[in-house]
């Protein structure tokens, strides 16, 4: 199924840009729909990749046949870093506009190649959000399959998820030479998935995998650079009490987490459901901050005592707690209560849950069904605070 994406690309681009996103998020589909008349170069095609790798100047010869206002789209640009010198030349000397997409800029940065020195903008496309799915959205389905279009639409996503992880290890890790020991990286990947949504302790992960902490740091950097996951920093604005400083780590795809941790089915009321629910809410917030153009920060807050709030948005404009449960208790509110003591001017404290009706506690905490929160988020109810 073709979904209307929330990422707004320029209709007639006048400045070149990169479109990055995890594998299979639909970057190519989006660009074909947005720019059907563009000159397209697909580096996933082996023969094209070989030709342009062996002779990057071929790009200049192909482009110069067309007028300067002919848009050029290059798919999987990270596979041929040498093309960026030609692209730089054509932008500077000819005013050519390029759209370049890929799943990782890591190879480009590690090779110290030309990243166009500010001559190209950056956009990111993530997996499907609830607003993009519309009436087709099912929370339980999302928490089981993850947000990638092909996986979400499949009757049985498990084989696709296995193939996805295997392709990632083979094409992103092995072929690109990102990790010397693939079995060790595979063990790390499973361990990292078990710690999804939790405060990161590099030493403990290194002990579990049996490698040095420096190796683990490098492996997490690979996951971040290949857009498989993201760090969630702690919120440290003017802390009065001692807070945890280490980041959390979230995988971009809860379906991948389910596969790696051998979760067979995510059902309401289970402990895995709560973690998957938090992962999904992070995904929705990540998509919204990008697609809305607000680009607000997303952090978490945690006291050394263990009391925490899952998400702090902007400069504490919203404090959001995720609880994948149908009945919220006072215990679930502790983090939001303590956060207000630390930051009394926070405009909104919200607990997102599975309760059927919205309500407000005596001290001003809004308890919202997840549907109400997501609707308000995408409708811009809290934009001024973000």
C-alpha positions, 0 to 999 in steps of 0.5 A: 500500500502507498501511504501519504507521508508527512515529510514535506519535501520542496515541490521544486527544489532550488537547493540540493538535499540529502534524504536519510532514513533507515532501510526500507522506510520508503525513501525511493517511493517518496522521491519517485512520487515527489519528482517523477520527471527527475533524472534518476541514478540508482546505485542499488543496481550493481552495473550502475554502481560499478560504472560510477565507482570506477569512473565518477566523471561519468556523472558529469557527462550524463548530467551535462546532456540535460539543462541545468534545471533538470533535477537529479536524484541519486539513490543510495549515495553512500555506496559511491562516495567519490560522486560527491566531488562531481556533485560539488562541482556541478552544484557550484559551476552549473547550479545543478540541484541534486537529491541524494538519499541513503540509509547511512552517512557513516561511510561518507564521514569515515572516508573524509569525503566531500559532504558538500560543505553546507551546500545541501540540506538534510531531511530524514524519513522514518517508519510509518507514523500513526497519522500516516496510517490513518484508519489503518493504524492498529496499536497492537499491530504496530507494536508487533510488526514495527513501523516499516511499510512492508512489515506493517502490511504483511500478514506475517511480518516475522520472516520479513523481520528476519531477512531485514536483520540479516540484510542489515548485518550483511550489507550495512555491517559486513560489506561496508567493513563497519565491524571486524567480527560479525558474530560479536556484533550480532551478539551485541545487537541482541544485547542492545535490543534487550536494553531498548528504552533503558538507561545505557550502561556501557560497562554492563553491555561490554561484560555481557558481550565479552568485549571492551567498553570502547568496542561497545561504544563503537558498536552503538555509534554504528547503530546510530549512524546506520539509523537503526537506533538513537540515543535519548539524552538526559534532561539537565537544565538547571538541576537542583537534585542529583540526576542520572547523566547517562543516555538511554538507547532506543531502536528505531524499529520495535519489530526488530527489537521483538525479533532480537529479543525473541518476543513472540507476541506483544499483548496488552497487560504484558511487561513487553507491551509496556516497553514496546509502547514506550518505544512506539511513543518515542517513534511518534515524537521523533517523527513529529519533531522532524515533520512538523518543522519544530525540531524540538529536543526530546530528552528523559529525566531521572533522579538518582533514586530511580524516579523518572519521566520518559520524555521531556520535550523542548525546554520542558514545555511538555513532560510526558510519561508512557504507560502501556496499561489500562489503569493508572495508579498514583505510583505511575504519577510519581515521576511527573509529580517530582518533575514539577517540584524540580521545574515548577513552571512546566506548562503540561504534564501528561501521562499517555496510557490505555485508559478509555477516557481523559481525566486530570488529577487534582495537581494538574496532571493530564491522563490521556488515552494514547489516541487523544495524545497523538491527535493533539500532538499532530494537530499542534495543540502544544506547538507553542510550548515546543 
